[in-house]
Amino acid sequence: MSADTAPPGREPVPCRVVVCRDCCCGSPKIPGVDHAAQTARLRAQVPVRVSACLDVCEQANVIVVQPSAEGRAAGARPVWLGLVNDPDATEDIAAWARAGGPGVAPRPDILDLYTITPPRRRTVS
């Protein structure tokens, strides 16, 4: 059985979404956004993990769409999205992730407006 094939009676693992909810994202610092509804909407479509600060506070609210096993096998990398403060953007992300996400389904052009560069990993000196 390959990594993309689920055991009998189980579906393949879909792509996953990481939602930053720490110091800026998901806080009153981003007014007018129903953060709980945004997370719930995404959870209704795909697995969601809530994360502590992802270190791109100037881009709050930050969402990372991680590829499924199938997407990773196709060479896909996580897609970082910032300034996701509009319910329509959340819907676009949810639909893309449910369709397969990175490496499986084409990213809707509108999400190019939200794509950001992830922060560089810090190394301990």
DSSP file (Angstrom, degrees, kcal/mol; ACC not computed):
  #  RESIDUE AA STRUCTURE BP1 BP2  ACC     N-H-->O    O-->H-N    N-H-->O    O-->H-N    TCO  KAPPA ALPHA  PHI   PSI    X-CA   Y-CA   Z-CA
    1    1 A M              0   0    0      0, 0.0     2,-0.0     0, 0.0     5,-0.0   0.000 360.0 360.0 360.0 129.2    0.0    0.0    0.0
    2    2 A S    >   -     0   0    0      1,-0.1     3,-1.2     4,-0.1     0, 0.0  -0.290 360.0-104.5 -80.6 170.2    1.5    3.4   -1.0
    3    3 A A  T 3  S+     0   0    0      1,-0.3    66,-0.2    66,-0.1    67,-0.2   0.749 122.0  54.9 -64.9 -23.1    1.5    6.5    1.2
    4    4 A D  T 3  S+     0   0    0     65,-0.2     2,-0.5     8,-0.1    -1,-0.3   0.584  93.7  82.3 -87.3  -9.8   -1.3    7.9   -1.0
    5    5 A T  S <  S-     0   0    0     -3,-1.2     6,-0.1     7,-0.1     8,-0.0  -0.825  72.2-142.2-101.2 129.9   -3.6    4.9   -0.5
    6    6 A A        -     0   0    0     -2,-0.5     3,-0.1     4,-0.2    -4,-0.1  -0.517  29.7 -94.7 -84.9 154.9   -5.7    4.6    2.6
    7    7 A P    >   -     0   0    0      0, 0.0     3,-2.2     0, 0.0    -1,-0.1  -0.269  65.0 -70.4 -58.9 156.3   -6.3    1.3    4.4
    8    8 A P  T 3  S+     0   0    0      0, 0.0     3,-0.1     0, 0.0    -3,-0.0  -0.223 124.4  18.5 -52.0 135.0   -9.6   -0.4    3.4
    9    9 A G  T 3  S+     0   0    0      1,-0.2     2,-0.4    -3,-0.1     0, 0.0   0.447 109.1  95.0  83.8   0.0  -12.6    1.5    4.7
   10   10 A R  S <  S-     0   0    0     -3,-2.2    -1,-0.2    -4,-0.0    -4,-0.2  -0.953  70.5-125.3-126.0 145.9  -10.7    4.8    5.2
   11   11 A E        -     0   0    0     -2,-0.4    -6,-0.0     1,-0.1     0, 0.0  -0.506  38.9 -93.2 -81.9 154.3  -10.2    7.8    3.0
   12   12 A P        -     0   0    0      0, 0.0    -1,-0.1     0, 0.0    -8,-0.1  -0.319  52.1 -93.6 -60.3 151.7   -6.7    9.1    2.1
   13   13 A V        -     0   0    0     -3,-0.1    56,-0.5     1,-0.1    57,-0.3  -0.552  45.9-141.4 -69.7 123.1   -5.5   11.8    4.4
   14   14 A P        -     0   0    0      0, 0.0    55,-0.1     0, 0.0    84,-0.1  -0.171  32.4 -76.0 -75.9 175.8   -6.4   15.2    2.9
   15   15 A C        -     0   0    0     82,-0.5     2,-0.3    53,-0.1    53,-0.1  -0.316  53.3-133.0 -64.5 161.1   -4.2   18.2    3.0
   16   16 A R  E     -A   66   0A   0     50,-1.4    50,-3.4    30,-0.1     2,-0.4  -0.836   7.4-141.8-120.2 156.3   -4.2   20.0    6.3
   17   17 A V  E     -Ab  65  48A   0     30,-2.3    32,-2.7    -2,-0.3     2,-0.5  -0.963   4.7-157.4-121.2 134.0   -4.5   23.6    7.3
   18   18 A V  E     -Ab  64  49A   0     46,-3.0    46,-2.8    -2,-0.4     2,-0.5  -0.951  10.1-163.6-108.9 126.9   -2.6   25.4   10.1
   19   19 A V  E     -Ab  63  50A   0     30,-2.6    32,-2.7    -2,-0.5     2,-0.3  -0.948  15.0-136.0-113.5 120.4   -4.3   28.5   11.5
   20   20 A C  E     + b   0  51A   0     42,-2.4    42,-0.2    -2,-0.5    32,-0.2  -0.600  30.3 167.2 -74.3 130.9   -2.2   30.9   13.5
   21   21 A R        +     0   0    0     30,-2.5     5,-0.2    -2,-0.3    32,-0.1  -0.602  36.9  93.0-144.6  77.4   -4.0   32.0   16.6
   22   22 A D  S    S-     0   0    0      3,-0.5    30,-0.1    30,-0.2    -2,-0.0  -0.081  87.2 -12.9-136.9-124.0   -1.6   33.8   19.0
   23   23 A C  S    S+     0   0    0      1,-0.1     6,-0.2    -2,-0.1     3,-0.1   0.817 137.6   0.6 -65.0 -35.0   -0.5   37.3   19.7
   24   24 A C  S >  S+     0   0    0      1,-0.1     3,-1.6     5,-0.1     6,-0.3   0.719 114.6  76.7-118.6 -51.8   -1.9   39.0   16.6
   25   25 A C  T 3  S+     0   0    0      1,-0.3    -3,-0.5     4,-0.1    -1,-0.1  -0.411 109.1  12.5 -64.9 135.7   -3.8   36.4   14.5
   26   26 A G  T 3  S+     0   0    0      1,-0.3    -1,-0.3    -5,-0.2    -5,-0.1   0.695 108.8 109.0  74.3  17.4   -7.1   35.5   15.9
   27   27 A S  S X  S-     0   0    0     -3,-1.6     3,-2.1     8,-0.0    -1,-0.3  -0.738  88.1 -98.4-122.1 169.8   -7.1   38.4   18.3
   28   28 A P  T 3  S+     0   0    0      0, 0.0    -4,-0.1     0, 0.0    -3,-0.1   0.619 111.1  82.6 -62.5 -10.4   -8.9   41.7   18.7
   29   29 A K  T 3  S+     0   0    0      1,-0.3    -4,-0.1    -5,-0.2    -5,-0.1   0.748  90.1  54.2 -64.1 -21.3   -5.8   43.3   17.1
   30   30 A I  S X  S-     0   0    0     -3,-2.1     3,-0.8    -6,-0.3    -1,-0.3  -0.817  92.5-160.8-110.7  87.2   -7.5   42.3   13.8
   31   31 A P  T 3   +     0   0    0      0, 0.0     3,-0.1     0, 0.0    -2,-0.1  -0.257  62.5  28.5 -72.8 155.8  -10.9   43.9   14.2
   32   32 A G  T 3  S+     0   0    0      1,-0.2     2,-0.5    -4,-0.0    53,-0.0   0.538  89.5 114.4  79.4   7.7  -14.0   42.9   12.3
   33   33 A V    <   -     0   0    0     -3,-0.8     2,-1.4    -6,-0.1    -1,-0.2  -0.943  61.9-142.0-114.3 130.1  -13.1   39.3   11.8
   34   34 A D     >  -     0   0    0     -2,-0.5     4,-2.2     1,-0.2     5,-0.2  -0.717  24.2-178.5 -86.9  90.2  -15.0   36.4   13.4
   35   35 A H  H  > S+     0   0    0     -2,-1.4     4,-2.3     1,-0.2    -1,-0.2   0.863  77.8  51.8 -62.2 -39.9  -11.9   34.3   14.2
   36   36 A A  H  > S+     0   0    0      1,-0.2     4,-2.5     2,-0.2    -1,-0.2   0.902 110.5  48.7 -65.3 -40.3  -13.9   31.4   15.7
   37   37 A A  H  > S+     0   0    0      2,-0.2     4,-2.6     1,-0.2    -2,-0.2   0.883 109.5  53.2 -66.8 -37.8  -16.1   31.2   12.6
   38   38 A Q  H  X S+     0   0    0     -4,-2.2     4,-2.0     2,-0.2    -2,-0.2   0.943 112.4  43.5 -62.0 -47.7  -13.1   31.3   10.3
   39   39 A T  H  X S+     0   0    0     -4,-2.3     4,-2.6     1,-0.2    -2,-0.2   0.914 114.4  50.4 -64.2 -43.1  -11.5   28.3   12.1
   40   40 A A  H  X S+     0   0    0     -4,-2.5     4,-1.6     2,-0.2    -2,-0.2   0.890 108.4  52.6 -63.1 -40.0  -14.9   26.5   12.3
   41   41 A R  H  < S+     0   0    0     -4,-2.6     4,-0.4     2,-0.2    -1,-0.2   0.922 111.8  45.2 -63.4 -43.9  -15.5   27.0    8.5
   42   42 A L  H >X S+     0   0    0     -4,-2.0     4,-2.5     1,-0.2     3,-1.7   0.922 110.5  54.5 -64.8 -43.2  -12.1   25.5    7.7
   43   43 A R  H 3< S+     0   0    0     -4,-2.6    -1,-0.2     1,-0.3    -2,-0.2   0.785  99.2  62.9 -61.9 -27.0  -12.6   22.6   10.1
   44   44 A A  T 3< S+     0   0    0     -4,-1.6    -1,-0.3    -5,-0.2    -2,-0.2   0.697 115.2  31.9 -69.7 -17.2  -15.8   21.8    8.3
   45   45 A Q  T <4 S-     0   0    0     -3,-1.7    -2,-0.2    -4,-0.4    -1,-0.2   0.798 128.0  -1.5-107.6 -41.1  -13.8   21.1    5.2
   46   46 A V  S  < S-     0   0    0     -4,-2.5    -1,-0.3   -32,-0.0   -30,-0.1  -0.931  86.5 -71.4-148.1 165.1  -10.4   19.7    6.2
   47   47 A P        -     0   0    0      0, 0.0   -30,-2.3     0, 0.0     2,-0.4  -0.426  51.4-162.9 -62.8 136.8   -8.3   18.9    9.3
   48   48 A V  E     -b   17   0A   0    -32,-0.2     2,-0.5    -2,-0.1   -30,-0.2  -0.975  12.7-163.9-126.6 136.6   -7.2   22.1   11.0
   49   49 A R  E     -b   18   0A   0    -32,-2.7   -30,-2.6    -2,-0.4     2,-0.5  -0.984  16.5-140.6-116.6 129.9   -4.4   22.6   13.6
   50   50 A V  E     -b   19   0A   0     -2,-0.5     2,-0.3   -32,-0.2   -30,-0.2  -0.783  26.5-163.5 -89.9 130.5   -4.4   25.8   15.6
   51   51 A S  E     -b   20   0A   0    -32,-2.7   -30,-2.5    -2,-0.5     3,-0.1  -0.758  19.4-119.4-115.2 155.9   -0.9   27.1   16.1
   52   52 A A  S    S-     0   0    0     -2,-0.3   -30,-0.2     1,-0.2    -1,-0.1  -0.127  76.0 -32.8 -72.2-174.2    0.9   29.5   18.3
   53   53 A C        -     0   0    0      1,-0.1    -1,-0.2   -32,-0.1   -33,-0.0  -0.124  47.9-163.3 -52.0 130.6    2.7   32.4   16.6
   54   54 A L        -     0   0    0     -3,-0.1    -1,-0.1     8,-0.0    -2,-0.0   0.270  44.1-113.7 -98.1   8.5    4.1   31.7   13.2
   55   55 A D  S    S+     0   0    0      1,-0.1     3,-0.1    63,-0.1    -2,-0.1   0.770  92.9  98.7  67.2  31.7    6.3   34.8   13.3
   56   56 A V    >   +     0   0    0      1,-0.1     3,-2.6    63,-0.1    -1,-0.1  -0.320  36.6 152.9-134.7  52.5    4.6   36.8   10.5
   57   57 A C  G >   +     0   0    0      1,-0.3     3,-1.8     2,-0.2    -1,-0.1   0.779  66.1  65.5 -56.3 -31.8    2.5   39.1   12.7
   58   58 A E  G 3  S+     0   0    0      1,-0.3    -1,-0.3    -3,-0.1    24,-0.0   0.610 102.8  50.6 -68.1  -8.9    2.4   41.9   10.1
   59   59 A Q  G <  S-     0   0    0     -3,-2.6    24,-4.1    22,-0.0    25,-0.4   0.170  93.5-174.4-110.6  15.2    0.5   39.5    7.8
   60   60 A A    <   +     0   0    0     -3,-1.8    25,-0.1    22,-0.2    22,-0.1  -0.233  59.8  48.7 -58.6 139.0   -2.2   38.5   10.4
   61   61 A N  S    S-     0   0    0     22,-0.2    23,-2.2    23,-0.2     2,-0.4   0.515  80.3-173.5 -84.5 134.8   -4.4   36.3   10.0
   62   62 A V        +     0   0    0    -42,-0.2   -42,-2.4    20,-0.2     2,-0.4  -0.848   9.0 179.4-106.8 134.5   -2.0   33.7    8.7
   63   63 A I  E     -AC  19  81A   0     18,-2.6    18,-2.8    -2,-0.4     2,-0.5  -0.998  11.0-158.7-131.7 134.9   -3.1   30.3    7.3
   64   64 A V  E     -AC  18  80A   0    -46,-2.8   -46,-3.0    -2,-0.4     2,-0.7  -0.970   5.3-154.5-117.2 125.2   -0.8   27.6    6.0
   65   65 A V  E     -AC  17  79A   0     14,-2.8    14,-2.5    -2,-0.5   -48,-0.2  -0.882  14.5-158.4-100.0 114.3   -2.1   24.9    3.7
   66   66 A Q  E     -A   16   0A   0    -50,-3.4   -50,-1.4    -2,-0.7     5,-0.1  -0.752  19.5-113.7 -95.0 136.8    0.0   21.8    3.9
   67   67 A P        -     0   0    0      0, 0.0    34,-0.1     0, 0.0   -51,-0.1  -0.285  26.0-119.7 -67.7 153.1    0.0   19.3    1.1
   68   68 A S     >  -     0   0    0     32,-0.5     4,-2.9    34,-0.4     5,-0.2  -0.182  39.9 -91.3 -74.0 177.7   -1.4   15.8    1.5
   69   69 A A  H  > S+     0   0    0    -56,-0.5     4,-2.3     1,-0.2   -65,-0.2   0.904 132.3  50.9 -59.1 -40.9    0.8   12.8    1.0
   70   70 A E  H  > S+     0   0    0    -57,-0.3     4,-1.2     2,-0.2    -1,-0.2   0.913 110.7  48.1 -62.8 -42.9   -0.3   12.8   -2.6
   71   71 A G  H  4>S+     0   0    0      2,-0.2     5,-2.6     1,-0.2     3,-0.2   0.902 111.0  49.8 -64.8 -42.0    0.6   16.5   -2.9
   72   72 A R  H ><5S+     0   0    0     -4,-2.9     3,-1.8     1,-0.2    -1,-0.2   0.898 107.2  55.2 -63.5 -39.3    4.0   15.9   -1.3
   73   73 A A  H 3<5S+     0   0    0     -4,-2.3    -1,-0.2     1,-0.3    -2,-0.2   0.806 105.5  53.3 -62.8 -28.4    4.7   13.0   -3.7
   74   74 A A  T 3<5S-     0   0    0     -4,-1.2    -1,-0.3    -3,-0.2    -2,-0.2   0.417 127.5-102.1 -85.1   0.9    4.0   15.5   -6.5
   75   75 A G  T < 5 +     0   0    0     -3,-1.8    -3,-0.2     1,-0.2    -2,-0.1   0.545  67.7 155.2  93.6   8.1    6.6   17.9   -5.1
   76   76 A A      < -     0   0    0     -5,-2.6    -1,-0.2    26,-0.2     3,-0.0  -0.353  25.3-158.5 -71.8 150.3    4.2   20.4   -3.4
   77   77 A R        -     0   0    0      1,-0.1   -12,-0.1   -11,-0.1    -1,-0.0  -0.800  36.8 -76.4-118.2 162.6    5.3   22.5   -0.5
   78   78 A P        -     0   0    0      0, 0.0     2,-0.6     0, 0.0   -12,-0.2  -0.298  43.6-137.9 -58.4 145.3    3.2   24.2    2.2
   79   79 A V  E     -C   65   0A   0    -14,-2.5   -14,-2.8    38,-0.0     2,-0.4  -0.943  12.1-151.0-110.8 120.9    1.5   27.4    0.9
   80   80 A W  E     -C   64   0A   0     -2,-0.6    36,-2.3    36,-0.5     2,-0.4  -0.776  12.4-170.6 -94.5 132.4    1.5   30.3    3.3
   81   81 A L  E     -CD  63 115A   0    -18,-2.8   -18,-2.6    -2,-0.4     2,-0.3  -0.984   3.9-171.8-125.9 133.0   -1.3   32.8    3.1
   82   82 A G        +     0   0    0     32,-3.3   -22,-0.2    -2,-0.4   -20,-0.2  -0.799  60.2  30.5-123.9 165.6   -1.5   36.1    5.0
   83   83 A L        +     0   0    0    -24,-4.1     2,-1.8    -2,-0.3   -22,-0.2   0.837  66.1 164.4  56.9  36.7   -4.0   38.9    5.6
   84   84 A V        +     0   0    0    -23,-2.2    -1,-0.2   -25,-0.4   -23,-0.2  -0.604  21.7 130.9 -84.7  81.7   -6.8   36.3    5.4
   85   85 A N        +     0   0    0     -2,-1.8    -1,-0.2    -3,-0.1   -51,-0.1   0.182  43.7  85.7-120.5  13.0   -9.4   38.6    7.0
   86   86 A D  S >> S-     0   0    0     -3,-0.1     4,-1.9     1,-0.1     3,-0.6  -0.961  71.2-137.7-120.9 132.4  -12.2   38.2    4.5
   87   87 A P  H 3> S+     0   0    0      0, 0.0     4,-2.2     0, 0.0     5,-0.1   0.835 105.7  58.1 -57.6 -32.5  -14.8   35.4    4.7
   88   88 A D  H 3> S+     0   0    0      2,-0.2     4,-2.2     1,-0.2     5,-0.1   0.890 105.0  50.1 -65.3 -38.0  -14.6   35.0    0.9
   89   89 A A  H <> S+     0   0    0     -3,-0.6     4,-2.4     2,-0.2    -1,-0.2   0.904 109.1  52.0 -65.0 -40.6  -10.9   34.3    1.2
   90   90 A T  H  X S+     0   0    0     -4,-1.9     4,-2.8     1,-0.2    -2,-0.2   0.913 109.4  50.0 -60.8 -42.3  -11.6   31.7    3.8
   91   91 A E  H  X S+     0   0    0     -4,-2.2     4,-2.6     2,-0.2    -2,-0.2   0.903 109.9  50.5 -62.4 -41.8  -14.2   30.1    1.5
   92   92 A D  H  X S+     0   0    0     -4,-2.2     4,-2.2     2,-0.2    -2,-0.2   0.903 112.6  46.6 -63.4 -41.3  -11.6   30.0   -1.3
   93   93 A I  H  X S+     0   0    0     -4,-2.4     4,-2.8     2,-0.2     5,-0.2   0.930 112.6  49.6 -65.8 -45.6   -9.0   28.4    1.0
   94   94 A A  H  X S+     0   0    0     -4,-2.8     4,-2.4     1,-0.2    -2,-0.2   0.914 112.4  47.3 -60.6 -43.8  -11.5   25.8    2.3
   95   95 A A  H  X S+     0   0    0     -4,-2.6     4,-1.7     2,-0.2    -1,-0.2   0.911 113.7  47.5 -65.6 -42.3  -12.7   24.9   -1.2
   96   96 A W  H  X>S+     0   0    0     -4,-2.2     5,-2.2     2,-0.2     4,-0.6   0.930 113.1  47.9 -64.3 -45.9   -9.1   24.5   -2.5
   97   97 A A  H ><5S+     0   0    0     -4,-2.8     3,-1.1     1,-0.2   -82,-0.5   0.911 111.8  49.9 -62.5 -42.3   -8.0   22.5    0.5
   98   98 A R  H 3<5S+     0   0    0     -4,-2.4    -1,-0.2     1,-0.3    -2,-0.2   0.831 106.2  56.8 -65.9 -31.6  -11.1   20.2    0.1
   99   99 A A  H 3<5S-     0   0    0     -4,-1.7    -1,-0.3    -5,-0.2    -2,-0.2   0.598 136.9 -82.3 -74.9 -10.9  -10.3   19.8   -3.6
  100  100 A G  T <<5 -     0   0    0     -3,-1.1   -32,-0.5    -4,-0.6    -3,-0.2   0.103  57.7-141.5 133.4 -24.3   -6.9   18.5   -2.6
  101  101 A G    >>< +     0   0    0     -5,-2.2     4,-2.6    -6,-0.2     3,-2.1  -0.212  62.1  18.7  69.9-158.4   -4.7   21.5   -2.0
  102  102 A P  T 34 S+     0   0    0      0, 0.0   -34,-0.4     0, 0.0   -26,-0.2  -0.145 132.5   6.3 -54.3 131.8   -1.1   22.0   -3.0
  103  103 A G  T 34 S+     0   0    0      2,-0.3    -2,-0.1     1,-0.1   -27,-0.0   0.294 130.8  55.5  83.3 -11.0    0.1   19.5   -5.6
  104  104 A V  T <4 S+     0   0    0     -3,-2.1    -1,-0.1     1,-0.4    -3,-0.1   0.732 108.9  28.5-118.0 -50.6   -3.3   18.1   -6.2
  105  105 A A  S  < S-     0   0    0     -4,-2.6    -1,-0.4    -9,-0.1    -2,-0.3  -0.917  88.7-103.8-116.6 141.2   -5.7   20.9   -7.1
  106  106 A P        -     0   0    0      0, 0.0    -5,-0.1     0, 0.0    -7,-0.1  -0.383  39.5-113.2 -62.5 138.3   -4.7   24.1   -8.9
  107  107 A R        -     0   0    0      1,-0.1     5,-0.1    -2,-0.1   -14,-0.1  -0.570  35.9-108.2 -71.1 129.6   -4.6   27.1   -6.5
  108  108 A P    >   -     0   0    0      0, 0.0     3,-1.8     0, 0.0     4,-0.4  -0.347  24.2-124.8 -57.6 136.9   -7.3   29.6   -7.3
  109  109 A D  G >  S+     0   0    0      1,-0.3     3,-2.0     2,-0.2     4,-0.4   0.836 107.5  65.9 -53.7 -36.0   -5.8   32.7   -8.9
  110  110 A I  G >  S+     0   0    0      1,-0.3     3,-1.3     2,-0.2    -1,-0.3   0.810  91.3  63.5 -59.2 -29.4   -7.4   34.9   -6.2
  111  111 A L  G X> S+     0   0    0     -3,-1.8     3,-1.2     1,-0.3     4,-1.0   0.653  82.5  78.0 -72.9 -13.1   -5.3   33.2   -3.5
  112  112 A D  G <4 S+     0   0    0     -3,-2.0     3,-0.3    -4,-0.4    -1,-0.3   0.828  86.4  62.4 -59.9 -29.5   -2.2   34.6   -5.2
  113  113 A L  G <4 S+     0   0    0     -3,-1.3    -1,-0.3    -4,-0.4    -2,-0.2   0.740 109.5  39.5 -65.9 -22.5   -3.2   37.9   -3.5
  114  114 A Y  T <4 S+     0   0    0     -3,-1.2   -32,-3.3    -4,-0.3    -1,-0.2   0.539  85.2 117.6-104.3 -10.9   -2.7   36.3   -0.1
  115  115 A T  B  <  +D   81   0A   0     -4,-1.0     2,-0.3    -3,-0.3   -34,-0.3  -0.389  41.0 178.8 -66.4 130.7    0.4   34.2   -0.8
  116  116 A I        -     0   0    0    -36,-2.3   -36,-0.5    -2,-0.1    -2,-0.1  -0.848  33.6-104.1-127.5 164.5    3.3   35.2    1.5
  117  117 A T        -     0   0    0     -2,-0.3     3,-0.1   -38,-0.1   -38,-0.0  -0.777  41.2-120.6 -87.5 128.7    6.9   34.1    2.0
  118  118 A P        -     0   0    0      0, 0.0     3,-0.1     0, 0.0   -63,-0.1  -0.290  35.3 -95.3 -65.8 155.1    7.3   32.0    5.2
  119  119 A P        -     0   0    0      0, 0.0     2,-0.2     0, 0.0   -63,-0.1  -0.331  44.3-101.4 -66.8 153.4    9.7   33.4    7.7
  120  120 A R        -     0   0    0      1,-0.1     2,-0.2    -3,-0.1    -3,-0.0  -0.503  41.1-103.9 -73.6 144.1   13.2   32.0    7.7
  121  121 A R        -     0   0    0     -2,-0.2     2,-0.3    -3,-0.1    -1,-0.1  -0.471  34.2-127.3 -68.2 136.8   14.0   29.3   10.3
  122  122 A R        -     0   0    0     -2,-0.2     2,-0.4    -3,-0.0    -1,-0.1  -0.669  19.5-148.7 -85.0 139.3   16.0   30.7   13.1
  123  123 A T        -     0   0    0     -2,-0.3     2,-0.5     2,-0.0    -1,-0.0  -0.863  15.6-121.6-108.7 145.0   19.1   28.8   14.0
  124  124 A V              0   0    0     -2,-0.4    -2,-0.0     1,-0.1     0, 0.0  -0.721 360.0 360.0 -85.8 126.4   20.6   28.5   17.4
  125  125 A S              0   0    0     -2,-0.5    -1,-0.1     0, 0.0    -2,-0.0   0.449 360.0 360.0 -91.6 360.0   24.1   29.9   17.6
